[in-house]
Amino acid sequence: MEFGLVHLTDPRLAGFVAESRAFYARRVAGRGPSSPEELRAMRAMATAPAPSYPPAVVEVVCTGGRSAPVRIHMPASGEVAGVFLEIHGGGFYLGSAAGSDVRNRNLADALGLAVVSVDYRLAPEHPWPAAPDDCETAALWLADHAEHRFGTTKLSIGGFSAGATLAMTALLRLRDRGITAYGSAVLQFGTYDLSAQTPAGRLIADEYFLDAYAGSVEDRTHPDLSPIYADVTGLPPVLVVVGADDVLLEDNLAMAVRLSAAGVDVNLRIYPASPHGFTGHATPMARAAMDDIESWLHRHLQLQCGSTG
């Protein structure tokens, strides 16, 4: 891993900066809810997610006495080169796996992947550890059943925002079980300090989602809640994607440094003129980031050993 912004920001992205800044100048920045009442109001105002074609297969997967609902997108080609376990964002309190249908359908067809998305339980009705339990359940199910179900053992995991946090937590839980089935991870602008004790964590200390997700936990530095405090040794290669204007930039820098110091193969990519959630926006910068993610993921799935149907 190389340090210094000269290396962390790709010069080819400079041509997209002006258009990105113009896009965000016209777009009112969103903010999270400040109370349970605002949270419920935001949910009520949320629009139905765009459908994908063909639609996802919806089912409930079970392992170890636990179950979790998932949505599965198979590649249009019918040949599966690997499986990507996707975890949606939404601050742990909003969103659904269906909200990722279009994005996941595009990924499935672009790389020939089966994409499995977890509909984990949301806070505050289901605070930690409900969401990571559901994500772990889906991850374990794939580790056990991917070869029989999809004809391959090439697995990767990833998510955006809260989903990146949950992907990291799932990787750590599997590592602690001695499971190394996942050969790579793609983490888009996750939040890794929910205790608000690190300099990066203090930037979001007043966000209500922290209380909603953590619930009654007294020590929010628990590694399963705030992965920045975890022992991150023994993890697979990780791609970290974040915007230069993201309030979580420092959090992602800190996680990337911790991963690198632990000997993990980490690729940190910072995209200029880009706020939180930028990969879901209609900008050339977002398209460049998604192209980078697809290229990185394709390369690392090819490097993995495993059968392919």
LINWOSUL-V699013 format. One record per residue. N is the residue number from 1. RES is the residue in three letters. D_FIRST is the distance of its C-alpha to the first C-alpha in Angstrom with 2 decimals. Layout:
n->N res->RES d_first->D_FIRST
n->N res->RES d_first->D_FIRST
//
This chain:
n->1 res->MET d_first->0.00
n->2 res->GLU d_first->3.79
n->3 res->PHE d_first->6.64
n->4 res->GLY d_first->10.06
n->5 res->LEU d_first->12.06
n->6 res->VAL d_first->12.76
n->7 res->HIS d_first->9.50
n->8 res->LEU d_first->9.48
n->9 res->THR d_first->13.12
n->10 res->ASP d_first->14.29
n->11 res->PRO d_first->17.42
n->12 res->ARG d_first->19.43
n->13 res->LEU d_first->19.69
n->14 res->ALA d_first->21.76
n->15 res->GLY d_first->24.82
n->16 res->PHE d_first->24.78
n->17 res->VAL d_first->24.68
n->18 res->ALA d_first->28.44
n->19 res->GLU d_first->29.42
n->20 res->SER d_first->27.13
n->21 res->ARG d_first->28.56
n->22 res->ALA d_first->32.03
n->23 res->PHE d_first->31.52
n->24 res->TYR d_first->30.51
n->25 res->ALA d_first->33.28
n->26 res->ARG d_first->35.73
n->27 res->ARG d_first->34.23
n->28 res->VAL d_first->35.13
n->29 res->ALA d_first->32.19
n->30 res->GLY d_first->32.83
n->31 res->ARG d_first->32.86
n->32 res->GLY d_first->33.11
n->33 res->PRO d_first->36.44
n->34 res->SER d_first->37.65
n->35 res->SER d_first->40.17
n->36 res->PRO d_first->41.30
n->37 res->GLU d_first->43.81
n->38 res->GLU d_first->41.27
n->39 res->LEU d_first->39.14
n->40 res->ARG d_first->42.20
n->41 res->ALA d_first->43.04
n->42 res->MET d_first->39.63
n->43 res->ARG d_first->39.98
n->44 res->ALA d_first->43.48
n->45 res->MET d_first->42.36
n->46 res->ALA d_first->39.56
n->47 res->THR d_first->40.41
n->48 res->ALA d_first->40.56
n->49 res->PRO d_first->37.47
n->50 res->ALA d_first->37.87
n->51 res->PRO d_first->38.94
n->52 res->SER d_first->37.26
n->53 res->TYR d_first->39.18
n->54 res->PRO d_first->39.62
n->55 res->PRO d_first->39.34
n->56 res->ALA d_first->37.28
n->57 res->VAL d_first->38.93
n->58 res->VAL d_first->39.34
n->59 res->GLU d_first->39.76
n->60 res->VAL d_first->39.29
n->61 res->VAL d_first->37.31
n->62 res->CYS d_first->38.25
n->63 res->THR d_first->36.90
n->64 res->GLY d_first->37.57
n->65 res->GLY d_first->40.34
n->66 res->ARG d_first->38.23
n->67 res->SER d_first->38.07
n->68 res->ALA d_first->36.03
n->69 res->PRO d_first->36.89
n->70 res->VAL d_first->34.62
n->71 res->ARG d_first->34.81
n->72 res->ILE d_first->34.05
n->73 res->HIS d_first->33.49
n->74 res->MET d_first->34.11
n->75 res->PRO d_first->33.16
n->76 res->ALA d_first->36.17
n->77 res->SER d_first->35.93
n->78 res->GLY d_first->36.74
n->79 res->GLU d_first->34.21
n->80 res->VAL d_first->31.33
n->81 res->ALA d_first->28.03
n->82 res->GLY d_first->26.35
n->83 res->VAL d_first->26.59
n->84 res->PHE d_first->24.51
n->85 res->LEU d_first->25.40
n->86 res->GLU d_first->25.27
n->87 res->ILE d_first->25.82
n->88 res->HIS d_first->27.32
n->89 res->GLY d_first->26.83
n->90 res->GLY d_first->29.57
n->91 res->GLY d_first->28.90
n->92 res->PHE d_first->30.22
n->93 res->TYR d_first->33.72
n->94 res->LEU d_first->33.93
n->95 res->GLY d_first->33.36
n->96 res->SER d_first->33.85
n->97 res->ALA d_first->32.58
n->98 res->ALA d_first->35.11
n->99 res->GLY d_first->33.32
n->100 res->SER d_first->30.51
n->101 res->ASP d_first->33.04
n->102 res->VAL d_first->32.65
n->103 res->ARG d_first->28.86
n->104 res->ASN d_first->28.93
n->105 res->ARG d_first->31.71
n->106 res->ASN d_first->29.78
n->107 res->LEU d_first->26.74
n->108 res->ALA d_first->29.16
n->109 res->ASP d_first->30.86
n->110 res->ALA d_first->27.88
n->111 res->LEU d_first->26.12
n->112 res->GLY d_first->29.14
n->113 res->LEU d_first->27.98
n->114 res->ALA d_first->30.08
n->115 res->VAL d_first->28.73
n->116 res->VAL d_first->29.94
n->117 res->SER d_first->29.89
n->118 res->VAL d_first->30.98
n->119 res->ASP d_first->33.73
n->120 res->TYR d_first->32.89
n->121 res->ARG d_first->35.36
n->122 res->LEU d_first->34.98
n->123 res->ALA d_first->35.44
n->124 res->PRO d_first->37.60
n->125 res->GLU d_first->40.05
n->126 res->HIS d_first->37.60
n->127 res->PRO d_first->35.21
n->128 res->TRP d_first->32.44
n->129 res->PRO d_first->32.25
n->130 res->ALA d_first->34.03
n->131 res->ALA d_first->31.15
n->132 res->PRO d_first->28.63
n->133 res->ASP d_first->31.61
n->134 res->ASP d_first->32.28
n->135 res->CYS d_first->28.69
n->136 res->GLU d_first->28.58
n->137 res->THR d_first->31.94
n->138 res->ALA d_first->30.81
n->139 res->ALA d_first->27.69
n->140 res->LEU d_first->29.94
n->141 res->TRP d_first->32.52
n->142 res->LEU d_first->30.15
n->143 res->ALA d_first->28.88
n->144 res->ASP d_first->32.58
n->145 res->HIS d_first->34.06
n->146 res->ALA d_first->31.64
n->147 res->GLU d_first->32.97
n->148 res->HIS d_first->36.58
n->149 res->ARG d_first->36.20
n->150 res->PHE d_first->33.80
n->151 res->GLY d_first->33.87
n->152 res->THR d_first->30.21
n->153 res->THR d_first->27.91
n->154 res->LYS d_first->24.71
n->155 res->LEU d_first->23.55
n->156 res->SER d_first->20.85
n->157 res->ILE d_first->20.99
n->158 res->GLY d_first->20.14
n->159 res->GLY d_first->21.72
n->160 res->PHE d_first->21.84
n->161 res->SER d_first->22.56
n->162 res->ALA d_first->24.55
n->163 res->GLY d_first->23.92
n->164 res->ALA d_first->20.16
n->165 res->THR d_first->21.20
n->166 res->LEU d_first->23.67
n->167 res->ALA d_first->21.35
n->168 res->MET d_first->19.06
n->169 res->THR d_first->22.33
n->170 res->ALA d_first->23.63
n->171 res->LEU d_first->20.67
n->172 res->LEU d_first->21.13
n->173 res->ARG d_first->24.86
n->174 res->LEU d_first->24.67
n->175 res->ARG d_first->22.43
n->176 res->ASP d_first->25.04
n->177 res->ARG d_first->27.68
n->178 res->GLY d_first->26.05
n->179 res->ILE d_first->25.48
n->180 res->THR d_first->22.52
n->181 res->ALA d_first->23.97
n->182 res->TYR d_first->21.15
n->183 res->GLY d_first->18.52
n->184 res->SER d_first->16.22
n->185 res->ALA d_first->16.16
n->186 res->VAL d_first->16.03
n->187 res->LEU d_first->16.18
n->188 res->GLN d_first->17.67
n->189 res->PHE d_first->18.09
n->190 res->GLY d_first->19.13
n->191 res->THR d_first->20.82
n->192 res->TYR d_first->19.72
n->193 res->ASP d_first->22.06
n->194 res->LEU d_first->25.65
n->195 res->SER d_first->27.08
n->196 res->ALA d_first->26.53
n->197 res->GLN d_first->25.89
n->198 res->THR d_first->22.40
n->199 res->PRO d_first->22.27
n->200 res->ALA d_first->20.62
n->201 res->GLY d_first->23.24
n->202 res->ARG d_first->26.06
n->203 res->LEU d_first->25.57
n->204 res->ILE d_first->27.07
n->205 res->ALA d_first->29.39
n->206 res->ASP d_first->32.50
n->207 res->GLU d_first->31.60
n->208 res->TYR d_first->34.26
n->209 res->PHE d_first->32.06
n->210 res->LEU d_first->30.70
n->211 res->ASP d_first->34.27
n->212 res->ALA d_first->35.07
n->213 res->TYR d_first->32.27
n->214 res->ALA d_first->32.33
n->215 res->GLY d_first->36.12
n->216 res->SER d_first->37.78
n->217 res->VAL d_first->34.80
n->218 res->GLU d_first->35.14
n->219 res->ASP d_first->31.75
n->220 res->ARG d_first->29.12
n->221 res->THR d_first->26.33
n->222 res->HIS d_first->27.08
n->223 res->PRO d_first->23.76
n->224 res->ASP d_first->25.43
n->225 res->LEU d_first->26.19
n->226 res->SER d_first->23.19
n->227 res->PRO d_first->20.10
n->228 res->ILE d_first->18.17
n->229 res->TYR d_first->20.45
n->230 res->ALA d_first->19.89
n->231 res->ASP d_first->18.63
n->232 res->VAL d_first->15.74
n->233 res->THR d_first->15.47
n->234 res->GLY d_first->16.47
n->235 res->LEU d_first->15.32
n->236 res->PRO d_first->14.62
n->237 res->PRO d_first->11.68
n->238 res->VAL d_first->11.42
n->239 res->LEU d_first->11.37
n->240 res->VAL d_first->11.77
n->241 res->VAL d_first->14.17
n->242 res->VAL d_first->15.88
n->243 res->GLY d_first->18.20
n->244 res->ALA d_first->18.09
n->245 res->ASP d_first->21.64
n->246 res->ASP d_first->21.15
n->247 res->VAL d_first->22.56
n->248 res->LEU d_first->19.87
n->249 res->LEU d_first->16.96
n->250 res->GLU d_first->16.52
n->251 res->ASP d_first->16.94
n->252 res->ASN d_first->14.11
n->253 res->LEU d_first->11.80
n->254 res->ALA d_first->13.12
n->255 res->MET d_first->12.70
n->256 res->ALA d_first->9.03
n->257 res->VAL d_first->8.64
n->258 res->ARG d_first->11.28
n->259 res->LEU d_first->9.88
n->260 res->SER d_first->6.71
n->261 res->ALA d_first->9.46
n->262 res->ALA d_first->11.69
n->263 res->GLY d_first->9.94
n->264 res->VAL d_first->9.58
n->265 res->ASP d_first->7.75
n->266 res->VAL d_first->6.69
n->267 res->ASN d_first->6.84
n->268 res->LEU d_first->7.95
n->269 res->ARG d_first->10.85
n->270 res->ILE d_first->13.38
n->271 res->TYR d_first->16.84
n->272 res->PRO d_first->19.22
n->273 res->ALA d_first->22.78
n->274 res->SER d_first->22.15
n->275 res->PRO d_first->23.43
n->276 res->HIS d_first->23.24
n->277 res->GLY d_first->24.16
n->278 res->PHE d_first->23.69
n->279 res->THR d_first->22.96
n->280 res->GLY d_first->26.55
n->281 res->HIS d_first->28.09
n->282 res->ALA d_first->29.78
n->283 res->THR d_first->27.64
n->284 res->PRO d_first->26.00
n->285 res->MET d_first->22.71
n->286 res->ALA d_first->23.12
n->287 res->ARG d_first->24.03
n->288 res->ALA d_first->20.99
n->289 res->ALA d_first->18.79
n->290 res->MET d_first->20.97
n->291 res->ASP d_first->20.80
n->292 res->ASP d_first->17.00
n->293 res->ILE d_first->17.35
n->294 res->GLU d_first->20.10
n->295 res->SER d_first->18.38
n->296 res->TRP d_first->15.28
n->297 res->LEU d_first->17.78
n->298 res->HIS d_first->20.12
n->299 res->ARG d_first->17.72
n->300 res->HIS d_first->16.66
n->301 res->LEU d_first->20.31
n->302 res->GLN d_first->21.39
n->303 res->LEU d_first->19.22
n->304 res->GLN d_first->20.92
n->305 res->CYS d_first->24.13
n->306 res->GLY d_first->27.12
n->307 res->SER d_first->30.40
n->308 res->THR d_first->30.93
n->309 res->GLY d_first->34.30
//
